[in-house]
Amino acid sequence: MRYMWIPSTETVVVVQCDPFDGTVPLTGDIPKSEPEGYRLAPLRSLAHATTQVNSHQLQSMNFAQLRDCLLAENPLDAQHVARVNQAEVWSLPRYL
């Protein structure tokens, strides 16, 4: 069990890993309560407003690529990093 606090937010991500016993094949499917495009909208919107990356490139980026692109834009600006972290919180999948 791992708890990861997202700085400048009130959000903690809980990661639980169970040992794989080999009896059930791994499918790679991760349940999502919202479509990925909807979840990534906050990151894409912030990237559109703060970077020179074009819309077509933003649409092809996954979560990690968007976050890396945003942080690379101004990694030492605490306010910018806080905005990226808040957009990340809104992009996290919500599980029931």
DSSP file (Angstrom, degrees, kcal/mol; ACC not computed):
  #  RESIDUE AA STRUCTURE BP1 BP2  ACC     N-H-->O    O-->H-N    N-H-->O    O-->H-N    TCO  KAPPA ALPHA  PHI   PSI    X-CA   Y-CA   Z-CA
    1    1 A M              0   0    0      0, 0.0     2,-0.4     0, 0.0    15,-0.2   0.000 360.0 360.0 360.0 133.9    0.0    0.0    0.0
    2    2 A R  E     -A   15   0A   0     13,-2.7    13,-3.3     2,-0.0     2,-0.5  -0.999 360.0-156.6-136.8 135.8    1.3    3.4   -0.9
    3    3 A Y  E     -A   14   0A   0     -2,-0.4     2,-0.5    11,-0.2    11,-0.2  -0.949  11.0-169.5-109.9 126.7   -0.1    6.8   -0.3
    4    4 A M  E     -A   13   0A   0      9,-3.0     9,-3.2    -2,-0.5     2,-0.3  -0.950   8.8-152.5-122.4 114.0    1.0    9.6   -2.6
    5    5 A W  E     -A   12   0A   0     -2,-0.5     7,-0.2     7,-0.3     5,-0.1  -0.660  12.7-138.1 -81.2 134.3    0.1   13.2   -1.8
    6    6 A I    >   -     0   0    0      5,-2.4     3,-1.1    -2,-0.3     5,-0.5  -0.854  31.5-119.8 -93.4 110.7   -0.1   15.5   -4.8
    7    7 A P  T 3  S+     0   0    0      0, 0.0     3,-0.1     0, 0.0    78,-0.1  -0.082  92.2  21.2 -54.1 147.3    1.6   18.7   -3.6
    8    8 A S  T 3  S+     0   0    0      1,-0.3     2,-0.3    77,-0.1    78,-0.1   0.644 114.7  81.6  67.3  18.4   -0.4   22.0   -3.5
    9    9 A T  S <  S-     0   0    0     -3,-1.1    -1,-0.3     2,-0.2    77,-0.0  -0.857  82.3-124.0-136.6 174.4   -3.7   20.0   -3.4
   10   10 A E  S    S+     0   0    0     -2,-0.3     2,-0.4    -3,-0.1    -2,-0.0  -0.005  75.8 114.1-104.9  26.7   -5.7   18.2   -0.8
   11   11 A T        -     0   0    0     -5,-0.5    -5,-2.4     2,-0.0     2,-0.4  -0.824  43.0-173.0-108.7 136.5   -5.6   14.9   -2.7
   12   12 A V  E     -A    5   0A   0     -2,-0.4     2,-0.5    -7,-0.2    -7,-0.3  -0.996  15.3-146.6-123.4 130.1   -3.9   11.7   -1.8
   13   13 A V  E     -A    4   0A   0     -9,-3.2    -9,-3.0    -2,-0.4     2,-0.6  -0.842  11.2-150.5 -95.9 130.3   -3.7    8.8   -4.3
   14   14 A V  E     -A    3   0A   0     -2,-0.5     2,-0.5   -11,-0.2   -11,-0.2  -0.897  10.7-169.2-104.4 124.4   -3.8    5.4   -2.8
   15   15 A V  E     -A    2   0A   0    -13,-3.3   -13,-2.7    -2,-0.6     2,-0.5  -0.961   3.4-174.9-115.3 123.1   -2.0    2.6   -4.7
   16   16 A Q        -     0   0    0     -2,-0.5     2,-0.5   -15,-0.2    -2,-0.0  -0.976   3.0-168.5-119.9 127.8   -2.5   -0.9   -3.6
   17   17 A C        -     0   0    0     -2,-0.5    -2,-0.0     3,-0.0     3,-0.0  -0.966   2.0-164.7-118.6 123.4   -0.6   -3.8   -5.2
   18   18 A D        -     0   0    0     -2,-0.5    -2,-0.0     1,-0.0     3,-0.0  -0.846  34.1-101.0-102.5 142.2   -1.6   -7.4   -4.6
   19   19 A P        -     0   0    0      0, 0.0     2,-0.6     0, 0.0    -1,-0.0  -0.347  35.7-121.4 -60.4 140.4    0.9  -10.1   -5.5
   20   20 A F        -     0   0    0      1,-0.1    -3,-0.0     2,-0.1     0, 0.0  -0.750  25.2-173.1 -85.8 121.0    0.1  -11.8   -8.8
   21   21 A D        -     0   0    0     -2,-0.6    -1,-0.1     3,-0.1     0, 0.0   0.507  37.1-122.3 -95.9  -3.3   -0.5  -15.5   -8.3
   22   22 A G  S    S+     0   0    0      2,-0.2    -2,-0.1     1,-0.1     4,-0.0   0.443  84.1 107.3  83.7  -1.1   -0.7  -16.4  -12.0
   23   23 A T  S    S+     0   0    0      1,-0.1    -1,-0.1     2,-0.1    -3,-0.0   0.762  75.9  48.7 -83.7 -24.0   -4.2  -18.0  -11.8
   24   24 A V  S    S-     0   0    0      0, 0.0    -2,-0.2     0, 0.0    -1,-0.1  -0.966  90.7-121.4-117.0 125.9   -6.0  -15.1  -13.6
   25   25 A P        -     0   0    0      0, 0.0     2,-0.4     0, 0.0    -2,-0.1  -0.378  27.4-116.5 -66.0 141.4   -4.5  -13.8  -16.9
   26   26 A L        -     0   0    0      1,-0.1     0, 0.0    -2,-0.1     0, 0.0  -0.629  31.0-179.1 -76.4 130.9   -3.6  -10.2  -16.9
   27   27 A T        -     0   0    0     -2,-0.4    -1,-0.1     2,-0.2     3,-0.1   0.658  33.8-130.7-104.6 -20.4   -5.8   -8.3  -19.5
   28   28 A G        +     0   0    0      1,-0.3     2,-0.4     0, 0.0    -2,-0.1   0.442  59.6 140.2  82.4  -1.4   -4.4   -4.8  -19.0
   29   29 A D        -     0   0    0      1,-0.0    -1,-0.3     2,-0.0    -2,-0.2  -0.641  32.9-168.6 -80.5 128.2   -7.9   -3.4  -18.7
   30   30 A I        -     0   0    0     -2,-0.4     2,-0.0    -3,-0.1    -1,-0.0  -0.973  24.8-120.8-115.7 122.8   -8.2   -0.7  -16.1
   31   31 A P        -     0   0    0      0, 0.0     2,-0.4     0, 0.0    -2,-0.0  -0.364  30.8-170.8 -64.8 140.2  -11.7    0.4  -15.2
   32   32 A K        -     0   0    0      1,-0.1    63,-0.1    61,-0.1     4,-0.1  -0.995  23.1-156.3-131.3 137.3  -12.5    4.0  -15.8
   33   33 A S  S    S+     0   0    0     -2,-0.4    -1,-0.1    61,-0.3    62,-0.1   0.716  85.8  32.6 -85.4 -19.8  -15.5    5.9  -14.6
   34   34 A E  S    S-     0   0    0     60,-0.0    -1,-0.1     2,-0.0     5,-0.0  -0.948  97.9 -92.7-129.8 153.6  -15.1    8.5  -17.4
   35   35 A P     >  -     0   0    0      0, 0.0     4,-2.1     0, 0.0     3,-0.5  -0.325  38.5-117.0 -61.0 149.3  -13.7    8.3  -20.9
   36   36 A E  H  > S+     0   0    0      1,-0.2     4,-2.5     2,-0.2     5,-0.2   0.870 113.2  57.4 -59.0 -39.8  -10.0    9.2  -21.1
   37   37 A G  H  > S+     0   0    0      1,-0.2     4,-0.5     2,-0.2    -1,-0.2   0.890 108.5  47.2 -58.4 -39.6  -10.6   12.2  -23.3
   38   38 A Y  H >4 S+     0   0    0     -3,-0.5     3,-0.8     1,-0.2    -1,-0.2   0.913 112.6  49.0 -67.3 -43.3  -12.9   13.7  -20.7
   39   39 A R  H 3< S+     0   0    0     -4,-2.1     4,-0.3     1,-0.2    -2,-0.2   0.852 111.6  48.6 -66.6 -34.4  -10.4   12.9  -17.9
   40   40 A L  H 3X S+     0   0    0     -4,-2.5     4,-2.7     1,-0.2     3,-0.3   0.527  83.8  96.0 -85.0  -4.8   -7.5   14.5  -19.7
   41   41 A A  H <X S+     0   0    0     -3,-0.8     4,-2.7    -4,-0.5     5,-0.2   0.874  80.8  52.3 -55.2 -43.3   -9.4   17.7  -20.6
   42   42 A P  H  > S+     0   0    0      0, 0.0     4,-2.1     0, 0.0    -1,-0.2   0.911 113.1  44.5 -62.1 -40.2   -8.0   19.7  -17.6
   43   43 A L  H  > S+     0   0    0     -4,-0.3     4,-2.5    44,-0.3    -2,-0.2   0.915 115.1  48.1 -68.2 -42.7   -4.4   18.8  -18.5
   44   44 A R  H  X S+     0   0    0     -4,-2.7     4,-2.5     2,-0.2    -1,-0.2   0.900 111.1  51.0 -64.9 -39.8   -5.0   19.5  -22.2
   45   45 A S  H  X S+     0   0    0     -4,-2.7     4,-1.7    -5,-0.3    -1,-0.2   0.927 112.3  45.7 -63.6 -45.3   -6.7   22.8  -21.5
   46   46 A L  H  X S+     0   0    0     -4,-2.1     4,-1.7    -5,-0.2    -2,-0.2   0.902 113.2  50.4 -65.1 -40.7   -3.8   24.0  -19.3
   47   47 A A  H  X S+     0   0    0     -4,-2.5     4,-2.1     1,-0.2     6,-0.3   0.896 108.6  52.3 -64.6 -39.6   -1.3   22.8  -21.8
   48   48 A H  H  < S+     0   0    0     -4,-2.5    -1,-0.2     1,-0.2    -2,-0.2   0.882 114.6  43.2 -62.1 -37.5   -3.1   24.7  -24.6
   49   49 A A  H  < S+     0   0    0     -4,-1.7    -1,-0.2    -5,-0.2    -2,-0.2   0.746 125.4  30.2 -80.5 -24.5   -3.0   27.9  -22.4
   50   50 A T  H  < S+     0   0    0     -4,-1.7     2,-0.3    -5,-0.1    -2,-0.2   0.511 111.9  54.8-118.8  -5.6    0.6   27.6  -21.2
   51   51 A T  S  < S-     0   0    0     -4,-2.1    19,-0.1    -5,-0.2    18,-0.0  -0.762  70.8-126.5-124.8 171.0    2.6   25.8  -23.9
   52   52 A Q        +     0   0    0     -2,-0.3     2,-0.2     2,-0.0    -4,-0.1   0.264  68.3 124.8 -97.0   9.1    3.4   26.2  -27.6
   53   53 A V        -     0   0    0     -6,-0.3    -2,-0.2     1,-0.1    -3,-0.0  -0.514  63.6-119.7 -72.7 134.9    2.3   22.6  -28.4
   54   54 A N     >  -     0   0    0     -2,-0.2     4,-2.2     1,-0.1     3,-0.3  -0.311  20.2-109.7 -76.7 161.7   -0.4   22.5  -31.0
   55   55 A S  H  > S+     0   0    0      1,-0.2     4,-2.2     2,-0.2     5,-0.2   0.847 115.9  56.2 -59.2 -38.6   -3.9   21.1  -30.4
   56   56 A H  H  > S+     0   0    0      1,-0.2     4,-1.0     2,-0.2    -1,-0.2   0.920 109.2  46.3 -62.5 -43.0   -3.3   18.0  -32.6
   57   57 A Q  H >> S+     0   0    0     -3,-0.3     4,-0.6     1,-0.2     3,-0.6   0.909 110.7  53.3 -64.7 -41.6   -0.2   17.0  -30.6
   58   58 A L  H >< S+     0   0    0     -4,-2.2     3,-1.0     1,-0.2    -2,-0.2   0.890 105.2  54.4 -61.3 -38.9   -2.0   17.6  -27.3
   59   59 A Q  H 3< S+     0   0    0     -4,-2.2    -1,-0.2     1,-0.2    -2,-0.2   0.780 107.7  50.5 -66.5 -25.9   -4.8   15.3  -28.5
   60   60 A S  H << S+     0   0    0     -4,-1.0    -1,-0.2    -3,-0.6     2,-0.2   0.551  91.7  98.1 -89.7  -6.6   -2.3   12.5  -29.1
   61   61 A M    <<  -     0   0    0     -3,-1.0     2,-0.1    -4,-0.6   -17,-0.1  -0.576  63.8-141.8 -85.3 143.6   -0.6   12.7  -25.7
   62   62 A N     >  -     0   0    0     -2,-0.2     4,-2.5     1,-0.0     5,-0.2  -0.295  39.3 -84.8 -88.3-177.6   -1.4   10.4  -22.9
   63   63 A F  H  > S+     0   0    0      1,-0.2     4,-2.5     2,-0.2     5,-0.2   0.925 127.4  45.8 -55.6 -51.7   -1.6   11.4  -19.2
   64   64 A A  H  > S+     0   0    0      1,-0.2     4,-2.6     2,-0.2    -1,-0.2   0.892 113.0  50.2 -63.8 -40.3    2.1   11.1  -18.5
   65   65 A Q  H  > S+     0   0    0      2,-0.2     4,-2.5     1,-0.2    -1,-0.2   0.909 111.2  48.7 -65.1 -42.0    3.1   12.9  -21.7
   66   66 A L  H  X S+     0   0    0     -4,-2.5     4,-2.5     2,-0.2    -2,-0.2   0.935 112.8  47.3 -62.4 -46.2    0.8   15.8  -20.9
   67   67 A R  H  X S+     0   0    0     -4,-2.5     4,-2.6    -5,-0.2     5,-0.2   0.929 113.3  48.1 -63.2 -44.6    2.0   16.1  -17.4
   68   68 A D  H  X S+     0   0    0     -4,-2.6     4,-2.2     1,-0.2    -1,-0.2   0.908 111.4  50.9 -61.5 -42.4    5.7   16.0  -18.5
   69   69 A C  H  X S+     0   0    0     -4,-2.5     4,-0.9     2,-0.2    -2,-0.2   0.920 112.5  46.6 -61.0 -44.9    5.0   18.6  -21.2
   70   70 A L  H >X S+     0   0    0     -4,-2.5     4,-0.7     1,-0.2     3,-0.6   0.927 113.6  46.7 -65.2 -45.6    3.4   20.9  -18.7
   71   71 A L  H >< S+     0   0    0     -4,-2.6     3,-0.6     1,-0.2    -1,-0.2   0.851 107.4  57.7 -67.8 -32.9    6.1   20.6  -16.0
   72   72 A A  H 3< S+     0   0    0     -4,-2.2    -1,-0.2    -5,-0.2    -2,-0.2   0.769  94.6  69.0 -67.0 -24.3    8.8   21.1  -18.6
   73   73 A E  H << S-     0   0    0     -4,-0.9    -1,-0.2    -3,-0.6    -2,-0.2   0.881 129.4 -11.1 -63.5 -39.3    7.3   24.4  -19.5
   74   74 A N  S X< S+     0   0    0     -4,-0.7     3,-1.4    -3,-0.6     7,-0.2  -0.356  70.1 168.5-160.8  69.7    8.3   26.0  -16.2
   75   75 A P  T 3  S+     0   0    0      0, 0.0    -3,-0.1     0, 0.0    -2,-0.1   0.659  77.8  51.3 -68.5 -16.9    9.5   23.5  -13.6
   76   76 A L  T 3  S+     0   0    0     -5,-0.1     2,-0.9     4,-0.0     3,-0.1   0.471  83.2  97.2-100.1  -1.5   10.8   26.0  -11.1
   77   77 A D    <>  -     0   0    0     -3,-1.4     4,-2.5     1,-0.2     5,-0.2  -0.789  59.5-160.5 -89.9 108.5    7.7   28.2  -10.9
   78   78 A A  H  > S+     0   0    0     -2,-0.9     4,-2.2     1,-0.2    -1,-0.2   0.848  89.8  52.1 -59.7 -37.1    5.8   27.0   -7.8
   79   79 A Q  H  > S+     0   0    0      2,-0.2     4,-2.0     1,-0.2    -1,-0.2   0.904 110.3  48.2 -67.2 -40.2    2.5   28.5   -9.0
   80   80 A H  H  > S+     0   0    0      2,-0.2     4,-2.4     1,-0.2    -2,-0.2   0.936 111.8  49.1 -64.2 -46.0    2.7   26.8  -12.3
   81   81 A V  H  X S+     0   0    0     -4,-2.5     4,-2.6     1,-0.2    -2,-0.2   0.889 109.6  52.8 -61.3 -39.3    3.6   23.4  -10.7
   82   82 A A  H  X S+     0   0    0     -4,-2.2     4,-2.3    -5,-0.2    -1,-0.2   0.898 109.0  49.5 -62.7 -40.5    0.6   23.9   -8.4
   83   83 A R  H  X S+     0   0    0     -4,-2.0     4,-2.3     2,-0.2    -2,-0.2   0.899 111.2  49.3 -64.9 -40.4   -1.7   24.5  -11.4
   84   84 A V  H  X S+     0   0    0     -4,-2.4     4,-2.2     2,-0.2    -2,-0.2   0.929 111.0  49.9 -63.2 -44.8   -0.4   21.4  -13.1
   85   85 A N  H  X S+     0   0    0     -4,-2.6     4,-2.0     1,-0.2    -2,-0.2   0.886 110.0  50.3 -62.4 -39.6   -0.9   19.3   -9.9
   86   86 A Q  H  X S+     0   0    0     -4,-2.3     4,-1.7     2,-0.2    -1,-0.2   0.907 110.3  49.6 -66.4 -40.8   -4.5   20.6   -9.6
   87   87 A A  H  X S+     0   0    0     -4,-2.3     4,-0.9     1,-0.2   -44,-0.3   0.875 108.8  54.5 -63.2 -36.1   -5.2   19.7  -13.2
   88   88 A E  H >X S+     0   0    0     -4,-2.2     4,-0.9     1,-0.2     3,-0.6   0.909 103.6  54.7 -62.8 -42.2   -3.7   16.3  -12.5
   89   89 A V  H >< S+     0   0    0     -4,-2.0     3,-0.9     1,-0.3    -1,-0.2   0.922 108.3  48.3 -57.7 -44.8   -6.2   15.8   -9.6
   90   90 A W  H 3< S+     0   0    0     -4,-1.7    -1,-0.3     1,-0.2    -2,-0.2   0.709 110.5  54.0 -69.0 -18.8   -9.1   16.5  -11.9
   91   91 A S  H << S+     0   0    0     -4,-0.9    -1,-0.2    -3,-0.6    -2,-0.2   0.557  81.3 110.3 -91.9  -9.9   -7.6   14.0  -14.4
   92   92 A L  S << S-     0   0    0     -3,-0.9     2,-0.1    -4,-0.9    -3,-0.0  -0.409  77.6-108.3 -67.6 139.8   -7.3   11.1  -12.0
   93   93 A P        -     0   0    0      0, 0.0     2,-0.6     0, 0.0    -1,-0.1  -0.402  27.9-136.1 -65.4 144.0   -9.7    8.2  -12.7
   94   94 A R        -     0   0    0     -2,-0.1     2,-0.4    -3,-0.1   -61,-0.3  -0.915  20.2-165.4-104.9 119.8  -12.5    7.9  -10.1
   95   95 A Y              0   0    0     -2,-0.6   -63,-0.0     1,-0.1     0, 0.0  -0.821 360.0 360.0-105.5 144.4  -13.2    4.3   -9.0
   96   96 A L              0   0    0     -2,-0.4    -1,-0.1     0, 0.0    -2,-0.0   0.436 360.0 360.0 -87.7 360.0  -16.2    3.2   -7.1
